[in-house]
């Protein structure tokens, strides 16, 4: 009988003591320690075991767990006599920024200060020792939720000094989810304010700290060096494209198949691979997300477990507000295709808006995209960047994005579904009624926030096309902005069963008062363009008769839409 699968436990000792299901990742301890790196930054998608591994590292090295070798007996690390000797012999400062999800700089700063204050409370026995001078005791007490920037910046360095003198050994510092505050700050508009605060904190903690032995920082993204790591030239960065620690986070296929055997699910290997395989770290393929696998072996039901564990607010915002080309490339990905783009693993948050490279880089770091292949630096002309061939990671991710797009239209769900039905029936009057209500409710949702609502209808209708792809892909092959005849059409819906369904051509035009007197004139211009540019040519060559090709012009003026 297999071990019980406990969902959501990220405390290493609890998993071991209660004999819950656990995949041995203690080889990471040896690989990291043998590397000798001073400060290691490890990026992995969420729910890939970062927090559990940080707990494992803390409990292996920390003096608080001295004599707790029983936690590691039977695991890889305990086979090495030299490592048995160093278990429980280091002062360890361990903290996490997972809870720093505030909506303002004031609250984010206060939360970070509170996390540091709780650390100081843990070590308040230092106040009654003879390690601290009187002035240092005052400095110790000055670490509060409302401490000033200078005190906050030097707080972890000072604590390192106190622990070094108390125990006679330099400290190990573990910082989990270091980038959570940055992502929230970008989404909520206080990125610039947070950068200065965190840069000072990280510099004094990880760069100019003589009491630091080694450190690990873990997160989802590699925030650009210019943003918060400008002074950290001692940083060893390990990303999803690195071979280092490649199988220390996530499950290998052998580990997944062994778990299925243990949990009496050996017949599910191929379907599990179809749903959850696809992550690639460095040159190591067939890596699986642990959260999805644990949930599946626990419940025996396939689902979007990993993809639904957070609001994905940043990813949704970037795709929703992205320009036409970004949405078109995303259409390709949703349809099972691939895109090509340069990748920059240093995420520059203030460059995310509108930057294709930055958006695809973020989606890669977050685990939603995988690298199928890439150009070598010697294969590309001088002065250009190598391109990466990217695809959605697996079926679970594809389904997550489908659900996300549905959520975009949630405020007008009834009207949106009504429009889809009217479109299929060719009911022009109902199409107009429903489409105007949809636009009224969700138009501004696709805006960038920099212009008055309705200023960029292109963002709306390209997001709308993604919605069509999600809902009608079973009945139609949907393409946009492709060449046909003498131009590039906006959207074509080619029926998968031409004997049963008509083909549809949709052309979108923004009303230009200097060119068209009314919205009806704009619709007429759209329909004329379809005819003159012969957008139906590609459909006709496939044997679809003219009488089974319906053509619609969409005219936009602010939040008003007219379809003809």
N, C-alpha and C positions, 0 to 999 in steps of 0.2 A: 504493500500500500504506500502511495506517495506521501510526501510531507504536505502538510496543509499550506495553502497559498494565502498569505496575508497581504491584502491590498493596501498600499499607502504607507507602510511602515518604512521609515528612512533612518531608523536608529539601528546601527549594526549589532549592538549587543542584544537588543530585543529579539532580532531575527535568530541569532545564534542560540540564546538561552532558551527560547521557546521552540526551537527546532522547526522553524518555519522554512518554507522553500527558499533556498539561497543558492545562487551561482557564484562559485569561488572567483573573486576578482582580486585576491590578495597579492597576486603577482605584480600588480601595479605598485605596491609599496616598495618592493625590491627594485623594480625598473626605475621608479622615480628617485629613490634614495641613491642608487648607484650612479645616476646621471650627474649628480653633484650640482645641478642647477640651483642658482640662488633664489630666483622668483619665477615660478612657472604659471603661465596663464593657459588654461585649458578651456576650449569652447566646444560645446556639444549641444544638440537640440534639447529641449526640455524633456523631462521624464526619461533621461538616458542614464540614470544612476549616479549623477554627479554628487547629489547630496548624500546618498548612501556611501559612496566611496570616500567622501570627506569625513563622514562619521567613522568609517573604518580606519582611515589614516589617523584621526584624532585618538581613537581608542587604542591604536597600536603604540603610538609614541607617547601619549600623555602620562605624566606622573600620576594623574588622578586614577589611571588604570594600571598602576604598578601592581605586579603580581596577578594580573588577569590574563595570563597566557592561555587559560582554559578557553577563552573566546576564540583563539586561533588554532587550537589543537585540531589536527586532521586537515587543515587547510595548507595551501601551497607554501605560504611564507614560513610556517612552523617547521618545515623540513630543513631549513637552513639554521645551523647552530649559531652563526654569527648574529643573525637577526633575532634569535631568541634572547640574546644578551641585551639588545637595545630596546626591547619592548618595555614600555612604561617608564622611560628614563628622561623625558624632555618636558619642559614647561610648554604648553600649547595654548595659544590664544585662538579660539574658534568663534567665528561670527558669520551671520548670514544677512543679506539685504533682501531676502525674499519678501519681507513684509513692507518694504518701502514702495508702496503703490499709491502714493498720495497724489492729489490733484493740484497741488500748489507747491511752490518752493518752500514756503514757510512750514507746511506740514511735512514735506519730505525731509527737510533739514532737522526738524524736531524728532522725526522717527529715527533717523540715523543717530542723532545724539542720545536718544533713549536706549538704542541698542548698545552703544558704547557705555552708557551709564550702568546698564545691567551687567556688563562685563566687570566694571569696577566694583559693583556690589558683590560679585562673586569672589573677588580678591580683597575684600575689605579687611581681612586678617592682617594684611600688610601694614595697616595703620597702627596696630599694636605691636608690631615687630620693631627691631632696632635698625631696620634697613633704611627707612625713610627719615630724612632730616625734618625739622619742624616746617621749613618752607615747602618741602615736598609734600608733607601731609596737607598743607593748605592747598597746594596744587591738586592733590588727589581729590580733596573735597570740592574743588572748583569744577570738577567734571559732573555736570548736571544736564538735564534736558534743555536748559536755557543757556548753556555755556556759550561764550563768544567764539568767533571763527578760529582765532589763534589757539585757544585751548582745545577745541575740537580737532584741529589739524594735527596737533602734537600729542593727542591723548593716547593713541596706540603705541607710539614710539616711547612715551613716558612709561606706560605700563610694561612694555618690553624691558626697559631699564630696571624697573622695580623687581620684576620676576627674575631677571638675570642675576641681580645681586642677592636675591633671597635664595635661589636654588643653585647659583654658581654655574649656570648653563644658559647659553643663548636660546632664544625661543623659536618655536615653529609657529607661523601664523597661517591660518586657513580662513579664506574669505569666500563664501559661497554666494552665488547669484549677484556678483558684483555689478552686473549691468542692468539689473531690474530697475533701479531708480532712473537710469538714463533713458530706457525705453518709455517709461511712464512720463518722464519730463518732456520727451519729444512729442508724444501724443497730446499732452496737455499744455504745451507751449511755454515751458520754463527751462528749456535745455541750456541756454546760455548761462543762466543764473546758477544752475547746478554744476556746470563744468568747473568753474573756478573753485567751488567748495571741495569737490571730490579730488581735483588735481592736487590741491594742497595736502589733503588727507593721505592720498596714495603716495605722494612724494616723500613725506616724512616717515610713513610707515614702511615702505618697501625699498626706498632708494637711499635715504640718509640715516638709516637705522643701524648703528653698529652692534645692536643687541639681537639682531635677527640672524638666525642660522639659515633657515630656508622658509619658503612660503609657497602656497598654492592659491591662485585665484581661479575661480570657476564661474562660467556664465554661458550664455547662448551665443553672444556675438563678441567679436574682437573690435572693441571701440577704438577708433583711430588714435594713433600715438599722439598726433597733434592735439587731440581733444583733451585727454586726461593722462596720457603717459609720456608727455613730452620730455620729462626728466628721467624716465626709467629706461636707461640703456642696458640694464642688467636683466631684462625680461626675456624669458624663453617662451615663445608663443607656439602653442600646439592647437591647430585648427582641424576641421573635418577633412582637409586635404593632406594632413600630415600622417606619416606612418607611425610616428611615436605615440604610444599608448592607444593604438588603433582599436585593439580588442578589449581594452580595459573598461570601456563604457559601451553599454549595449550588449546584446547576446549574439554570439556567432551562430551559424546554422547548426553546427554540431550541438551546441548548448540548447538550442530550441528543440531540436529533434529528441534529445535526451530528456528534456522536460515533458514532451508529449508522451514519450514512452513511460516515464514515471507516473504520469497522471492518467494512464490508460487511454490515451488518444492517439495511438500510432497511425491510425488510418487517416488522420487529418493533415498529414505533412504537406501534401501538395496544395491543399486549399489554404493552409496557413501561409505557405510561401507566396501564393497568389495575392493574398490580402496584405501581408505585413512585411515581406522581404523588400529589399531595394536600397537600403542605406549603404553608402560606400564611404569608408574612412581611409584616406590615403589610397593605398593599392589593395586594401582589404574589402572585398565585396561580400554580399550576403550577410549584412549586419541587420539585426532586428531591434525594434524598440521594445525594451523590457516591459513597459507599462501595458502595451497591447497584448503581449504574450502572456503576462501574468493574469490579466483579466480574462483572456480567452481560456486558458487552462483552468481557471477558477470557475467560469460560468459555462464553458462549452458552447458559447454562442458567438458568432462573428459580429463585429460592430466597429464603429469608429471611436475606439476607446481613447487612444492617444490624441487624435485630432480634436477631440471635444473636451480636453482637460483645461483649456483656457479660452478666454474671449477672443484671442487672436486679433485684438483691437488694432495693433500697429499694421499687421499684414493686410487686414481688411481695409483700413484707411488708405494705404498706399495704392492698392489695386482699384478701389472705388474711385479715388480722385486722380488716378493715372490718366495720361493722355491717350489719344487714339491708338498709337502704336503699341503702348504697353498692354492695352486691352486686347488688341489684335493678337499679340504674341501669347497672351494668356488664353485666348480662344484656341490657339494651336495646342497649347499644353493640355487644356481640358479635353480636346479631341483625341488625346493620346499621341500627339506629335512631339517634336523636339524644337528647341530654339537655340540660337547661337548668340553668345554675348561674352565680352570680356568680364572678368570677375575681379573685384578688389575685396580681399578679406578684411581689410580695415574699414569698418563701417563708419562713415562720416554722416552722422545723423542730420546735420543741417544741410546736407546735400541730397537727402533722400527724395524730397519732393521733385518729381519729374525726371529723375535720373534713372534710366533703364539699368545701367550697370549696378547702381547702388541697390535698387529694388531686387534684382535677381540675386545679387550677392547676399542680401539679407534673407531671402527665401532659401538660399542654399545653406546658410549658417543655421537657419531655424529648422532645417530638416525637410522642408517641403519640396525641394528640388534635389536631384542627384546629378553627378557629373558622369556622363557616358564616355566622353573622351575630351581631349584638349590638345591644342596645338603646342608644340614645343617652342620655346623662345627663339630657337635657331631656325624655325620654320616660317617665321613671319618677317615681313620687311622691317628694317630698322625704324624705330620711332613709333611702331604700332604695337598694340598689346595682343597677346595670344587670346583666341576665342575658345570658350568652353561650350561643348554640346550638352544641353540640359534637358531634363524631362521631369515630370512629376514623379515622386519617389515610388508610390505604389497605389493600389486600389483604395486603401484607407484615406490617403491624402486627397485623391481625386474626389471621393465622396464628401470629404470635409469641405472642400471648396464649393461643391455643388450646394451643400447646405448653407454655406456662407452667402452665396449669391441669392438663394431663396430669402435669406434674412434681409437682404438689401431692400426687398419689396414687401417686407412684412407689414409695414404701415398701410399698404394698399393691396393686401393679399387678395381680397375678394375681387376687387376691380382688375387686378393683374390677371388672375385666373379667368375672369370674364372676358378680358381682351383676348387671351389665348384662344378661348373657345370661339369667339366672334371671328378671329382671324382665320381659323380653320374652316368655319362655315361660310366665310366671305360676306359676313353681315357688316357692311360699311358703317351704317348708322350706329350700331352697337360698338364697333371698334372705336369710333370717335368719342362716344360717351365714356367708355371705360378708359381710353388712353388719356383723356383730359384729366380724369380723376386720379389716375396713377401719377401723371406728371405733377399735378398740384401737390400731392402728398409726399413724393420722394425726390422731386427735381433737385432741391437744394442739398439733399443728402449726397449728391454726386459733385457738388461744387467744391472748390478748394478752400472756401472760407475767406478768400481775399477779395472777392467781387460780390456785388449784390446778387441775390438768388436769381438764377435764370440767366446769368451772364454767359455760361458756357454749356449750351445744350448738347454739344458734342460729347461731353463727359457723361451726360445722362443717356443719350441714345446708344453709345457704345457699351455702357453698362447694361442697358436694356437688351442689347444683342446677346450678351453673356447669359442673361436670363432666358432668352429664347433657346440658346444652345442647351442649357441645363434641362429645360422642360420638353423640348421637341426633338432632341437628338435621336430618340428611338424611331421617330417617323421621318425625319429629314436629315440630310447631310447639309449642314449650315456653314456657309463661308461668307467672309466679309472682305471688302476692299481688294478684290481680285480682278485681274484683267479678263475682259470678255468683250468681243466686238472691238470698238474703237476707244475704250476707256476702262475705268475701274468702277465697278458697281459698289454700292454700299453693302447690301446684304442679299444673298440668294439662298432660298430654302429649296433644295432639290429633294423630291420625294424618294424615299427608299422603295416605295411601291408605287410606281407611276400609273399603274392601272387603276389605283384606288384614290390617290391624292394628287391635287394640282401642285405645280411648282409655283413659288412665290418670289417676286423681286421687290425689294423695299429700297426706296431711295429717300434719303433724308436731306432736307434743305432748311437753312435758317432764313427767315424772312428778312430781306434787305429792302427797306422802304424806298431807297433811291432806284431800285431795279423793279420792284413789284409793288403795285398799289395795295393789294390785299393778300391775305393768306391764300385765297383761292388762286391767285396768280402764281404764288410760290409753289402750290401743289401742281399747277399746270406746267410750270417750268421743270419740276422734278420728273413728271411723266414724259415731257418732251425729251428730256435728257435720256431717259431709259430707252425711248424709241430711236433717237438720233444716234446714240452711242452703241445701239444694238446690243444691249446688255443680255438679251435673251439668246445670243448666238451660241454660247456654250451649252445651254439647255437644249437648243434645237439640234445641235450636232449629236447629242446623246439620244435623239429620237423622241423627245418630248414634243408633242404637237403644239402649235401656237395657241390653240383654243384652250389648252390646259396649262397655260402660263399666265398667272394673275400678276398684275403690276400695280403697285401702290406708291403714291408720293406722300411723304410726311413733311408737313410744313410746321416749323417751330417759331414762335414769337413769345419770348419769355417763357412762362409756364403754360401758354396756350398751344394746343396742337390741332392741326386740321389734317385729316387723311382723306385722300381722294384717289 
